Amino acid sequence: MAPSPCGADQLKAVPVAALSLGKPMPRVGFGTASATLGQAEGRAGVTQAVLHALGAGYRHFDTASSYNTEVALGDAVAEAVLAGTVASRDDLYITTKLWIADAHPGRVLPALQKSLRNLRMEYVDMFLIHFPVSMRPPAVEGAIAVVKDDLVEMDMKGVWGEMEECHRRGLARAIGVSNFSCKKLEYLLSFAKIPPAANQVEVHPYCRQNKIRAFCREKGIQLCAYSPLGGKGTPWANNSIMDCPVLEQIARERGKTVAQVCIRWVYEQGDCVIAKSFNEQRMQRNLDIFGWELTDDDRRRISALPESRGTYNFFIHESGPYKTAEEFWDGEIVSGQLTYQIASCLDPTN
């Protein structure tokens, strides 16, 4: 059942970020990635979650071909328009991503066209290269498992040229990247005729991304944050965040949840933030980050947390283009295993 039309006042409260391409992006978005890639929730479960999110006031939705949620998101948008929850698809901001098996010249445009069929839309607002690596296309078309033996170096010039063609055709109102380091962005900018409008990366209090944020700001690229709560329960999770004593104390002092503290902290950095919860109450709370601020002392305590990255070594292999995580991230990484243990033991009064 579609939610009743609502959310107009909440939508006004969500600021937007002007981009170098396309329309402004709402600063808080709703994520549709899950640890089971949509299998546990099912198509109907994802559709219902998106309908609840629309009712709560979300207008920015993030998906990817690898998430298996494009069809469900399209179902929800069509139902919401029919019910009058939103006037039209144009009132929404939709992002999808190019999977690594399609990150080859000749496969980019067909991949986006397939995503648009899944979404039942004529265009997406943002189309991102999901990772700066490619994989040989699988024998079974559409398979999304990462086969490390099949990882290959991306033809970035060829792939980006086709991303630009997607934009020129009006199929992607804006184009960008995800999980790109400063060095990889610098290389992309050296030949791009249309610069990327956004770079979506992992950002949370334990993965603060100060270097890439400063670089993107200088180049006019909007930083977008995924896993602002650490992605608990996923293969890329930093499971310390939601149980961090420092963050718990800040939350108590502000009368907020740890999740709200994390999302507010990312928002205060100037990033757009993608928050994911299929729980109706939590998705509403995750939008309640306006009208209050963290204190200077809150920010100081967060900046003192040890840094680590969850999305760490998924694309590292001895036969692939990246043999180490340091190569993949171009040195812009803090190895996480030890710091997870340290952080969980931090005294919040320090």
NUFIVO-391331 format. One record per atom (N, C-alpha, C): x, y, z; residue in three letters. Coordinates in steps of 0.02 Angstrom, whole numbers, plus 50000, padded with zeros to 5 digits. Example, Ala and Ser with C-alpha at 12.3 -4.5 7.8 and 13.67 -1.06 7.14 Angstrom:
506604971650390ALA
506154977550390ALA
506604983550390ALA
506424988850354SER
506844994750357SER
506455000250394SER
***
This chain:
500424994150000MET
500005000050000MET
500445006250000MET
500305011149959ALA
500705017249955ALA
500555021650015ALA
501055025350040PRO
500935029950095PRO
500505035750071PRO
500165038850119SER
499765044550101SER
500215050350081SER
499985054950037PRO
500395060550016PRO
500615064650076PRO
501255065350083CYS
501525069150138CYS
502245070550123CYS
502585073950168GLY
503295074850161GLY
503485081550131GLY
503005085750111ALA
503175092050078ALA
503575096550125ALA
503345097150188ASP
503705101350235ASP
504405098550249ASP
504445091850256GLN
505095088850269GLN
505555089850210GLN
505285089550149LEU
505695090350090LEU
505995097250088LEU
505605102350107LYS
505875109150108LYS
506455109750157LYS
506455105450208ALA
506975105950259ALA
507625102550238ALA
507605098750183VAL
508215095350161VAL
508575099750111VAL
509145102650130PRO
509515106850083PRO
509765102850024PRO
509945106349971VAL
510205103249911VAL
510905105949897VAL
511285102049859ALA
511955104149837ALA
511935105349763ALA
512135111349742ALA
512185112849670ALA
512775109049642ALA
512675105849584LEU
513195101949552LEU
513425105249487LEU
513985102849461SER
514235105449397SER
513815103149338SER
513405097949348LEU
512955095249297LEU
512285093849328LEU
511755094649289GLY
511095092449311GLY
510805096849365GLY
510275094249395LYS
509925097949447LYS
510255096949514LYS
510115101249564PRO
510415100449630PRO
510245093749662PRO
510705091249701MET
510625084749734MET
510415085849807MET
509855082949830PRO
509675083349901PRO
510245080649944PRO
510395084249998ARG
510985082650039ARG
510915076150078ARG
510305073750089VAL
510195067350122VAL
509805062850074VAL
510085056950061GLY
509755052250016GLY
509615045650051GLY
509225041550017PHE
509015034950043PHE
509385029550004PHE
509765025450039GLY
510145020050007GLY
509745013650002GLY
509875009749949THR
509505003549939THR
509964997449938THR
510614998349953ALA
511074992649956ALA
510954988750020ALA
511014982150016SER
510974977950076SER
511494972450072SER
511624969450129ALA
512134964250132ALA
511964958350087ALA
511324957150076THR
511114951450035THR
510944953549964THR
511114959849946LEU
510954962449879LEU
510224961549862LEU
509804963349910GLY
509084963349899GLY
508744956649905GLY
509124951149913GLN
508814944549914GLN
508404943349977GLN
508654945450034ALA
508284944350096ALA
507644948450098ALA
507684954650073GLU
507104958950075GLU
506604957250021GLU
506844955049963GLY
506404953549907GLY
506164959949872GLY
505924959149813ARG
505694964949774ARG
505154968749811ARG
504664965249838ALA
504114968549873ALA
504354972149935ALA
504834969149971GLY
505094972250032GLY
505464978750018GLY
505864978749964VAL
506224984849946VAL
505734990149922VAL
505244988149883THR
504744992849859THR
504384996149918THR
504194992149966GLN
503834994850024GLN
504274999650064GLN
504914997950071ALA
505385002350107ALA
505455009050071ALA
505495008950005VAL
505555015149968VAL
504915019249974VAL
504345015949973LEU
503705019549982LEU
503685022950051LEU
503915019450102HIS
503935022550169HIS
504415028450169HIS
504985027650134ALA
505465033150131ALA
505175039250095ALA
504815037950041LEU
504485043550006LEU
503985047050052LEU
503615043150090GLY
503145046050137GLY
503485050050192GLY
504085047950211ALA
504455051450263ALA
504765057950238ALA
504815058650172GLY
505085064850144GLY
505725064150103GLY
505985058050096TYR
506575057150054TYR
506395058349981TYR
506845061649945ARG
506745062749874ARG
507375060849834ARG
507875058649867HIS
508515056649836HIS
508605049149850HIS
508655045149797PHE
508715037849805PHE
509325035249768PHE
509695030949802ASP
510325028349776ASP
510265020849765ASP
510405018649703THR
510405011649686THR
511005010049643THR
511035003949618ALA
511575001749573ALA
511354995349540ALA
511624993949481SER
511454987749447SER
511634981749490SER
512164982349530SER
512384976649571SER
511974975749635SER
511544980549652TYR
511154980049714TYR
510524975649705TYR
510324974549644ASN
509694970949631ASN
509084974649658ASN
509114981249660THR
508544985049686THR
508274990049636THR
508544990249576GLU
508294995049527GLU
507554993849510GLU
507364987549499VAL
506674986049482VAL
506204988049538VAL
506384986349599ALA
505964987949657ALA
505904995549666ALA
506444999249656LEU
506425006449661LEU
505965009349607LEU
506015006649546GLY
505575008849493GLY
504845007449509GLY
504705001649537ASP
504014999949558ASP
503755005149607ASP
504165006749657ALA
503955011449709ALA
503825018349681ALA
504265020749638VAL
504175027349608VAL
503525027649567VAL
503415022449527ALA
502805022349486ALA
502185022349531ALA
502205018449585GLU
501625018149631GLU
501525024749667GLU
502085027949686ALA
502035034249722ALA
501755039849677ALA
501955039949614VAL
501685044849568VAL
500935043649557VAL
500745037449549LEU
500045035649539LEU
499625037649600LEU
499915036849660ALA
499545038449721ALA
499565045849738ALA
499985049649704GLY
500035056749719GLY
500515058449774GLY
500905053549797THR
501415054949848THR
501925059949822THR
502095059149758VAL
502505064149723VAL
502155065749658VAL
502255071849633ALA
501895073949573ALA
502155070249512ALA
502805069249507SER
503095065849449SER
503785063249467SER
504045058949424ARG
504725056349433ARG
505225062149434ARG
505075067649399ASP
505545073349396ASP
505655076549464ASP
505215075249512ASP
505305078049579ASP
505805074149620ASP
506065068649593LEU
506535064349629LEU
507235064849600LEU
507715062849641TYR
508415062549618TYR
508625055249623TYR
508775052149565ILE
508915045049561ILE
509635044049538ILE
510015040249576THR
510705038349559THR
510745030849548THR
511085028849495THR
511275021849487THR
512005021449466THR
512265015349461LYS
512985014549451LYS
513145009149400LYS
513725010149368LEU
513985005449318LEU
514395000049353LEU
514194993749345TRP
514554988249377TRP
515214986849341TRP
515694983849377ILE
516364982949350ILE
516384978449289ILE
515914973749282ALA
515894969349223ALA
515674973149161ALA
515344978849171ASP
515134983049114ASP
515584989049104ASP
516114989549143ALA
516564995249138ALA
517074994049083ALA
516814993349022HIS
517224992248962HIS
516924996348905HIS
517334998948860PRO
517055002248801PRO
516594997448764PRO
516024999948745GLY
515524995848710GLY
514994992948756GLY
515104993248821ARG
514614990348869ARG
514284995548913ARG
514535001648913VAL
514285006748959VAL
513575008848941VAL
513475010948880LEU
512805013148859LEU
512285007548866LEU
512425001448842PRO
511934996048853PRO
511784994748926PRO
512294995548970ALA
512184994449041ALA
511704999649069ALA
511795005949050LEU
511345011149074LEU
510645010049045LEU
510595008248982GLN
509935006948953GLN
509575001348989GLN
509944996249010LYS
509644990849049LYS
509404993349117LYS
509814997549150SER
509605000449214SER
508975004549206SER
508935008349151LEU
508345012449140LEU
507725008149128LEU
507815002549095ARG
507244997849087ARG
507034995149155ARG
507514993449196ASN
507354990949263ASN
506974996149303ASN
507205002349298LEU
506905007849337LEU
506245010349305LEU
506135008549242ARG
505565011149204ARG
505595018849201ARG
506185021349186MET
506305028549182MET
506655030249117MET
506585036449096GLU
506905038849035GLU
507615041349048GLU
507765042949111TYR
508425045449128TYR
508555044349202TYR
509185044549220VAL
509375045049291VAL
509695051849302VAL
509665054149363ASP
509955060649379ASP
510715060149387ASP
510965054349409MET
511685053349417MET
511865046249398MET
512375045449357PHE
512625038949337PHE
513365038749357PHE
513545034049400LEU
514215033649428LEU
514585027449405LEU
515235028049392ILE
515675022149387ILE
515755019449457ILE
515555013349469HIS
515515010649537HIS
516195010049571HIS
516675007249535PHE
517355006449560PHE
517855007649504PHE
518465009849520PRO
518965011249469PRO
519345005049446PRO
518974999949429VAL
519264993649406VAL
518744990249362VAL
518964985849318SER
518514982149275SER
518584974649287SER
518104970849263MET
518124963549268MET
517884960749201MET
518204955349180ARG
517974952249118ARG
517234950449124ARG
516844951849072PRO
516124950249076PRO
516024942849092PRO
515544941349135PRO
515424934349155PRO
515114930349098PRO
515184923749102ALA
514884919349053ALA
514124919849054ALA
513854920749115VAL
513134921649123VAL
512994929149128VAL
512674931849078GLU
512554939049076GLU
512144941149137GLU
512374946349170GLY
512014949049228GLY
512274946549294GLY
512724941649295ALA
513014939249357ALA
513434944849388ALA
513374945649454ILE
513724951249487ILE
514254949149536ILE
514384942649542ALA
514904940349587ALA
515584942949563ALA
516004944949611VAL
516684947249595VAL
517124941049589VAL
517394939949528VAL
517864934549516VAL
518554937749511VAL
518944936949564LYS
519574940649568LYS
520064938949512LYS
520034932749488ASP
520474930749432ASP
520304934649368ASP
519694937349365ASP
519474940949305ASP
519544948449310ASP
519824950949365LEU
519924958149372LEU
520454960649322LEU
520304966149289VAL
520764969149240VAL
520774976649250VAL
521284979749222GLU
521344986949226GLU
520794990249184GLU
520504995449210MET
519984999049173MET
520295003349119MET
519985003249061ASP
520145008049008ASP
519755014449025ASP
520055018449069MET
519675024049096MET
519485029149043MET
519925030248995LYS
519755035048941LYS
519165032548901LYS
519185026048883GLY
518635023248844GLY
517985023148881GLY
518015021148944VAL
517405020748985VAL
517125027648998VAL
517555032349015TRP
517295039049030TRP
517015042348967TRP
517325041048910GLY
517045043648848GLY
516335041348836GLY
516185035148855GLU
515495032548847GLU
515035035248902GLU
515305036548961MET
514915039949013MET
514705046848988MET
515165050348956GLU
515005056948928GLU
514465056348874GLU
514495050948834GLU
513985049948783GLU
513295048748815GLU
513285045248870CYS
512655044248907CYS
512365050948928CYS
512795055548949HIS
512575062248969HIS
512335066148908HIS
512715065848854ARG
512515069648794ARG
511845067348767ARG
511695060948774ARG
511055058348750ARG
510475059848797ARG
510615062748855GLY
510095064348903GLY
509875058548945GLY
510225052848941LEU
510045047048981LEU
510305047649053LEU
510825051549062ALA
511095052949129ALA
511195060549133ALA
510795063749174ARG
510835071049179ARG
511495073449208ARG
511805069049249ALA
512475070349276ALA
512845063749279ALA
513505064249274ILE
513925058249278ILE
514475059449329ILE
514695053849359GLY
515205054449411GLY
515545047749424GLY
515865047249481VAL
516245041349498VAL
516115039449570VAL
516365033649589SER
516305031349658SER
516945027649676SER
517175028549737ASN
517775025149763ASN
518405027149724ASN
518435033249701PHE
519035035849667PHE
519475039649716PHE
520115038449713SER
520605042149752SER
520765048749718SER
521145053049753CYS
521365059349723CYS
521765058049659CYS
522215053249662LYS
522645051749604LYS
522225049449544LYS
521735045249555LYS
521325042849500LYS
520875048349473LYS
520625052649517LEU
520245058349494LEU
520675063149453LEU
521285064249476GLU
521745068649440GLU
521865066049369GLU
521945059549363TYR
522045056549296TYR
521415057349254TYR
520835056049282LEU
520215056849246LEU
520125064049222LEU
520265068749265LEU
520185075849247LEU
520665078049192LEU
521215074349184SER
521715076349134SER
521465075449062SER
520945071349052PHE
520685070348984PHE
519935071148978PHE
519575071549033ALA
518835071949030ALA
518615078348995ALA
518165077648947LYS
517845083448916LYS
517285086048961LYS
516965081348996ILE
516455083049046ILE
516705080449113ILE
516915084749158PRO
517175082449223PRO
516645078949264PRO
516845074249307PRO
516345071049351PRO
516035076049399PRO
515385075349408ALA
515025079949453ALA
515055077749525ALA
515195071249537ALA
515185068649606ALA
515665062849612ALA
515885061649673ASN
516285055849692ASN
515975053049755ASN
515695046949750GLN
515365043849809GLN
515865039149842GLN
516005040349906VAL
516505036549942VAL
516245034950013VAL
516575030250045GLU
516425028650114GLU
516615034550160GLU
516145036950199VAL
516295042450247VAL
515895041150310VAL
516235041350366HIS
515915040950432HIS
516435043350484HIS
516255043750547PRO
516735046450596PRO
517395042750601PRO
517435036450578TYR
518065032750579TYR
518415032950511TYR
518085035550461CYS
518375036150393CYS
518205043050368CYS
518595047950389ARG
518395054950382ARG
518535058050313ARG
518995055150276GLN
519105057050206GLN
519265064450196GLN
519675067150240ASN
519835074350234ASN
520225075950170ASN
520675071550149LYS
521075072950090LYS
520655073050027LYS
520255067950016ILE
519855067649955ILE
519315073149956ILE
519065074950015ARG
518565080250019ARG
518875086949996ARG
519465088450021ALA
519785094650002ALA
519935094849927ALA
520155089149900PHE
520305088749829PHE
519675089849788PHE
519135086449806CYS
518505087049769CYS
518235094149773CYS
518285097249831ARG
518045104049838ARG
518425108749792ARG
519085107849788GLU
519505112049745GLU
519315111149671GLU
519115105049652LYS
518975103649582LYS
518235104349564LYS
517825106349611GLY
517115107149596GLY
516735100649591GLY
516965095549627ILE
516645088949627ILE
516305087949695ILE
515665086249695GLN
515305085249757GLN
515475078449787GLN
515685078349850LEU
515795072049884LEU
515145069449912LEU
515005063049900CYS
514405059749926CYS
514635054049971CYS
514325053350028ALA
514535048550079ALA
514075042450080ALA
514375036550072TYR
513995030450086TYR
514225027350151TYR
513835023050179SER
513975019750244SER
514135024750299SER
513725030050309PRO
513865034850362PRO
513815031750432PRO
513495025950437LEU
513435022450501LEU
513905016450504LEU
514345015850455GLY
514835010450455GLY
514615004250417GLY
513995004050392GLY
513774998250354GLY
513724991850395GLY
513494992450457LYS
513484986750503LYS
513114980850472LYS
513424974950476GLY
513124968750450GLY
513304967250378GLY
513654971850345THR
513854970750275THR
514584968250272THR
514784965550215PRO
515484963250210PRO
515984968850216PRO
515774975050203TRP
516244980750207TRP
516164984650273TRP
515854981650322ALA
515664985350382ALA
516244987150427ALA
516174992950459ASN
516544994650519ASN
516044994050576ASN
516064988450611ASN
515544986950660ASN
515644990550726ASN
516174994550732SER
516304998050794SER
515885004350802SER
515665007150747ILE
515375013850749ILE
514755014250793ILE
514275009950782MET
513645010450818MET
513725008750892MET
514285005650911ASP
514415003950981ASP
514985008151010ASP
515185013350975CYS
515745017450997CYS
515555021551059CYS
515915020751115PRO
515745024551176PRO
515775032051166PRO
516235034551126VAL
516285041751114VAL
515645044251079VAL
515445040751027LEU
514845042850991LEU
514215041951033LEU
514205036751074GLU
513625035651119GLU
513565041351169GLU
514135043751195GLN
514095049251243GLN
513875055651210GLN
514135057051150ILE
513915063051114ILE
513165062751101ILE
512925056851082ALA
512205056051068ALA
511795057451131ALA
512015054851188ARG
511655056151251ARG
511645063551266ARG
512205066851257GLU
512255074051273GLU
511815078251228GLU
511725076151166ARG
511315079951118ARG
510585077751118ARG
510425072251153GLY
509745069651151GLY
509575066551084GLY
510085063651052LYS
509995060750985LYS
510235053450986LYS
510145050150929THR
510405043350922THR
511125043650894THR
511485038150901VAL
512155037850871VAL
512105038850796VAL
511605035850765ALA
511515036650693ALA
511425043950674ALA
511015047650712GLN
510915054650697GLN
511555058650705GLN
511955056950755VAL
512595060350765VAL
513055059150706VAL
513085052950682CYS
513515051350625CYS
513295054950562CYS
512645054750548ILE
512395057950487ILE
512475065450491ILE
512345068350550ARG
512435075550559ARG
513175077450549ARG
513625073350576TRP
514345074850568TRP
514535074850494TRP
514305069850456VAL
514455069750384VAL
514155075850349VAL
513535077350366TYR
513195083150336TYR
513595089550350TYR
513855090350409GLU
514225096350427GLU
514885097050389GLU
515115091550360GLN
515725091850319GLN
515585094750250GLN
514945095650232GLY
514765098150166GLY
514605092650117GLY
514615086350139ASP
514485080750095ASP
513735079550087ASP
513535076550031CYS
512885073350027CYS
512965066550061CYS
512445064150092VAL
512505058050131VAL
511945053150114VAL
512125046850102ILE
511645041650085ILE
511545037250147ILE
510965037750178ALA
510805033850238ALA
510335028250218ALA
510475022250245LYS
510055016550227LYS
509775013250290LYS
509125012950294SER
508775008850343SER
508105007150314SER
507925000850315PHE
507264998850292PHE
506754998750349PHE
506975000750409ASN
506535001350466ASN
506195008150464ASN
505535008250464GLU
505175014550453GLU
505345019850506GLU
505385017850569GLN
505525022650621GLN
506235025450614GLN
506715021050599ARG
507405023450592ARG
507505027850531ARG
507155026150476MET
507235030350416MET
506975037450429MET
506465038050471GLN
506215044750489GLN
506715048350533GLN
506995044750581ARG
507495047750625ARG
508115050150586ARG
508295046250535ASN
508895048050497ASN
508825054550459ASN
508205056850449LEU
508085063350418LEU
508085068950469LEU
508045067250532ASP
507995072250585ASP
508685074550606ASP
509045077650560ILE
509725079950575ILE
509785087550566ILE
509225090850557PHE
509225098050545PHE
508965101650607PHE
509135108050613GLY
508905111950669GLY
509315111050732GLY
509875107550728TRP
510335106850785TRP
511035105750756TRP
511535106650798GLU
512225105950776GLU
512635102250828GLU
513165099250805LEU
513675096650850LEU
514075102450878LEU
514345101650937THR
514765106850966THR
515485106150942THR
515885111250954ASP
516595110850937ASP
516935105150974ASP
516715103951036ASP
517015098451074ASP
516805091751045ASP
516175091151022ASP
515945085050989ASP
516395083650928ASP
516515088750889ARG
516915087950828ARG
517635086050845ARG
517885089050899ARG
518575087350920ARG
518625080050939ARG
518135077650978ARG
518155070650999ARG
518095065850940ARG
517675067750891ILE
517605063450832ILE
518255063450791ILE
518565069250785SER
519185069650746SER
519755065750778SER
519685064150842ALA
520215060350876ALA
520115052750870ALA
519555050650843LEU
519445043450835LEU
519945040450785LEU
520185034450797PRO
520645031350749PRO
520295029950683PRO
520655030850629GLU
520345030050563GLU
520445023150534GLU
519935020950497SER
519975014550462SER
519465014650406SER
519545010150360ARG
519105009850301ARG
518805002850296ARG
518145002550283GLY
517824996050276GLY
517904993250206GLY
517774997550155THR
517854995450086THR
518604995450071THR
518914989750084TYR
519644989650091TYR
519994985750036TYR
519854979250029ASN
520264975049985ASN
519854970349941ASN
519244972349924PHE
518814967949883PHE
519104966649814PHE
519494971349787PHE
519724970949718PHE
520484970149714PHE
520754966949766ILE
521474965749768ILE
521614958449751ILE
522064957249703HIS
522224950349685HIS
522904950349650HIS
523274944949660GLU
523954944549633GLU
523964944849557GLU
523424942649524SER
523414942849451SER
523044949049424SER
522764953149468GLY
522384958949446GLY
522804965149439GLY
522494970749422PRO
522864977049414PRO
523114979949480PRO
522804977949535TYR
523004980449601TYR
523194974549645TYR
523824974449665LYS
524094968949705LYS
524004970149780LYS
523934976449799THR
523864978249870THR
523324983649877THR
523064984149938ALA
522574989349951ALA
522874996249943ALA
523514996949959GLU
523855003349952GLU
523855005549879GLU
523945000649833GLU
523925002249762GLU
523225004449741GLU
522725000749764PHE
522045002349744PHE
521845009349767PHE
522015010949830TRP
521825017349859TRP
522365022649852TRP
522915021049817ASP
523455025849805ASP
523725028749871ASP
523765024549921GLY
524045026649985GLY
523565030650028GLY
522955032050004GLU
522475035950042GLU
522035031450085GLU
522355027650129ILE
521985022550166ILE
522315021450234ILE
521905019950283VAL
522145017850348VAL
521895010750358VAL
522355006050368SER
522154999150377SER
521754998450442SER
521214994550439GLY
520724994950491GLY
520734990050548GLY
521044984250540GLN
520904978950587GLN
521084980750659GLN
521674983450670LEU
521884985050738LEU
521484990950766LEU
521354995950724THR
521005001850749THR
520295000250769THR
519974995250738TYR
519304993350760TYR
519324991350834TYR
519824987450852GLN
519884985150921GLN
520034990950968GLN
520464995450946ILE
520635001150989ILE
520015005351001ILE
519645006750947ALA
519075011350952ALA
518545008750999ALA
518435002350999SER
517914999551041SER
518085000151115SER
518715001351130CYS
518935001851199CYS
519065009051221CYS
518945013951176LEU
519095020851193LEU
518675023251253LEU
518985027051296ASP
518635030151352ASP
518305036551326ASP
517655037151326PRO
517325043051299PRO
517495049451336PRO
517785049051395THR
517965055051432THR
518645057751413THR
519015053951371ASN
519685056251351ASN
519635062351306ASN
***
